[in-house]
Amino acid sequence: MIKTVQTTPYDDQKMGTAGLRRKSKIVMQPHYVENFMQSIFNTIGDLKGKTFLVGGDGRFYNDVAIQKIIKMAAANGVSKLIIGQNGFISTPAGSHVILKHKADGGFVLSASHNPGGENGDFGIKYANETGGQAPSAITDKIYQNTKNIKEYKICDVPDIDLSKLGKQELCGMEIEIIDPVSDYVNMMQEIFDFNAIKKLFANGFTMRFDAMNAVTGPYAQRIFEEILGAKKGSVVNAAPLPDFGGLHPDPNLVYAKDLVDLMFSDKAPDFGAANDGDGDRNMILGKKFFVTPSDSLAILTDNYKYIPAYKDGIYGVAKSAATSTAVGRVAKAHNIGYYEVPTGWKYFVNLMDSKRITICGEESFGTGASHIREKDGIWAVLFWLSIIAATGKSVEEITIEHWKKYGRSYYMRFDFEGISTETADKLMADLEAKLPSLNGKEINGFTVEKAAPFVYQDPVDGSSTKNGLVISFKDGSRIVYRLSGTGSSGATLRVYLEKYETEKLLEKPQGMLEDILKAAMDIAEITPRTGKQHADVIT
Ligand code: G16
């Protein structure tokens, strides 16, 4: 029953910020998934006695890829697979399953917030036994193996029925199909005070949660509507669809447009939130009010005492370098550890495992904590609802009070998309070479305090990672440049801008960041090099 199939390598199977992400049509090429999976199995080595999680966000091609992975795992000697019913699992729920079952890792089939469908993107995230995505040292080895692959092993059997809960067997491997929602719900009940949130809804509090036709619909309906008592219909776009109903499942001001329009209208409910394709990202809105992910991280951290799981204290907090410095001020006030890591959730894992941090987050709409090793969209929403329930204040009041206490980091991200890789790489290389000459210079009214690449030294494993270029100014403002690692073709230049203010707290970010944007465009010569006058996406 076990077949060995001859194959030839693909040269583009290098994982990015979070797993392998490619156009669906690329992944659908013969042996593409098989080559990648066999390379992972070869990298891990002996699979006897090993257990892995498998699931996905339900996007186009999940159903085909998952069957291939199951049959290959069996042929390669994996002892057990735990699979979300019908092949579904959110990224945070997957991380939880890995930790709870002490599994050796897992495969979440998702290109996260990237669009799905035959003309969209597909992806595979590979987590190791930490429940977090495998570190670069491992993904580099996997990439080397993809370049030399000659054959793969697969069980030649019919597809498995993934709808039936319980145990089955395939080619000597045990398969356990689980309800992907219930364990996750239990974990959330252990972290938060559900009764407090129930009271909030019982008193007429209203919310809209946009699941963007992606994986969190069933989780959100169970938690917010069925358990916590939010009005039926509070969760919209709740049925996961293979092409996300044409939506770009990225919970930001641009792509979660319907939610944003509602929240900025007179019909706005008290609270609005959205999650992305695989349920790890979140956006938080109040009535006519948007909370930046960087502020959200700072506010959650400042209010940890309202959450039963954290009430006795938290270890520390971390953010990616591109995220605003807002949470740093909170860490200082609470006298807790504070870390800055490269972009990529995997960099938080060692900090959590070594109990250096409890909470972490990124500007890219991700917040989470050490209950799992991925960011967690629904967790962030429950955290916000808990603060609202405990304080009786609105999202806007909570945020403005935070700014009054700590000052405000005006913050925006500008994405220049669809640049050729060559142009983008040259722009970054030339900019990096120019950085030393900027130190001490005045640009557009801003005096440069330090201009240097961001280099992270992991305090646990000693590894060193360079990610992005940072220009810090004397007044606390910053520009960060980096290239995205989650696109499926070409390059996206991300420019992150921050300006710190203690007096003018209620201005429009665009206006506050206008000068620094001009400086950022000039310093990197963005228009002459890319032909772009403006960013394609602003969040
Ligand atoms: C992934 C990573 C995040 C990262 C984000 C954006 O998120 O897990 O840590 O911030 O990509 O990466 P980039 O700026 O390189 O595109 P997700 O939600 O896509 O898995």
Boltz pocket constraint, residues with backbone or C-beta under 6 A from the ligand:
constraints:
  - pocket:
      binder: B
      contacts: [[A, 17], [A, 18], [A, 111], [A, 112], [A, 113], [A, 276], [A, 280], [A, 281], [A, 343], [A, 344], [A, 345], [A, 346], [A, 362], [A, 364], [A, 366], [A, 483], [A, 484], [A, 485], [A, 486], [A, 487], [A, 494]]
      max_distance: 6.0
